[in-house]
Every structure is written in C-alpha cells, then in structure tokens.
Amino acid sequence: MGAGPPTSPVRGSERFGTEDVLLPGISTLTRLVARERERATRELHDTLAVLLSAQQRAVLDLLLEVPPGKKVSDLERWRTGPSKASGPQIARAAGSAR
C-alpha cells in the first residue's frame, strides 16, 4: 500500500484484517460516505450561492429553462454534449459558444 489514503472502503479495511478491530460493514461505509458527500455538496452549494449577484442567478436560472420546441434545457444539452460529433455539429457548437 502507498503512503496516501485508501482509495476505497474495501482497501481501507484490508489493513485492519490482522488486527482485532471491529469494522462497519461495506454497506455501512458506503452509506456514511454517501451521507458525507451529500453534506459537503450542500455546504458547497450554500457557500457558492451567497457569492452570486442577482444577475448571475438570473443567467443560471435561464440555463434551467427548456426553450419552446426543445426537449431539454441548455444546461442539460451542454452537460451531455452531442451524441455523434459530426463536422456540422462541431461547427454549430463552436458558433453558439461565441
């Protein structure tokens, strides 16, 4: 094992295998990690939200709206990207990014 922290709960528990240490099960560790990740995400969101101006909030809100005639919001479209990166699609994307 390296000097850094373990990369997974399973690997982290391996080093206690020969010692008499009572460890939580993998499902308990997974649940604890998920809960802590959710808490950290909420804290990050709250921290960033207070830094936004009203204009920045309005722009972000617009990204969530689904334009008439479209199936998804611009944010979702940017998040997923094109399914097939053809030449014309790349040119359109480059043009809309300007």
N, C-alpha and C positions, 0 to 999 in steps of 0.2 A: 504494500500500500504506500501511496505517496504521502507527503507531508501535509497536503491540503485536506479540506473537509471531505467526508464521504460524498459520493455523487448520488447515492440513492439510499433509502432507509434499509434495504436489504444489505447492501455493502457496509453500511454503518453499523449494523447489528452483528456482522461477522466477527468483528474484533472482540466482541464480548463472549464469543462461543465457548471459550475455555475457562472463563471466569464465572463465578456464581452470582450472576446479575440477572434480576428479573426484568425482562424487557416487554414492552407492549407488543401486541401482535401487529402484523403488517397493515391490517385494515385500520387499526387504531392510529398508527403512524400516518397513514395516508389521510385519514380524516383530520388529524391535527395539522398536517401540512396544508391541506386544502383550506381549513378554517383560518390559519395564519396568513395564507396567501390572499384570501378574501379581505381580511382585516387590513393588510398592507395596501391592497388595491383601493379600498375605501379611503384610507388615510391619504394616499397619493392623490386621488380624485378631489378630496376636500381641500388639500393644500393647493392644487393647481387651480381649482375653481375660484378661489378668492383672489387669484392673481389676474384673472381675465377682466378686461374692460367690458362695458355693455356692448360695444361694437363687436368685439371679438366673440362674445357669447352669441350675438345675433348671426354672425357668419357661421359659427359652428352649428347653430340650430338649423340654418338653411341647408347644411350638408345632410341633415337627417330627413328632410322632406323628400317625398317621392314626387318628381315632376309629373305633370299631366301627360299621359301617354307612355310613361315609363313604368317598368316593373320594380325597379329598385332605386334607392337613393344614390346620390353621387358618392357618398361615403362608402356605401357597400360596393359600388362599382369600382372605386379606387382600391378598396381592400382586396377584392377578389381578382382584379385585373382581367385582361382578355383571356378567353378560353383557348383561342388559337391566335398566336401572334403573327398575323399576316402583314405584308408590307403596308397595305392601305390602313389597317387598324393601328399600326405603329405611327403612321403619318398623322392620322386623326388625333391620336393621343398626344403626340408632340405638339400639334397645333392647338389643342384645348388647354395644354399646360402653360401656354404663353400668356 
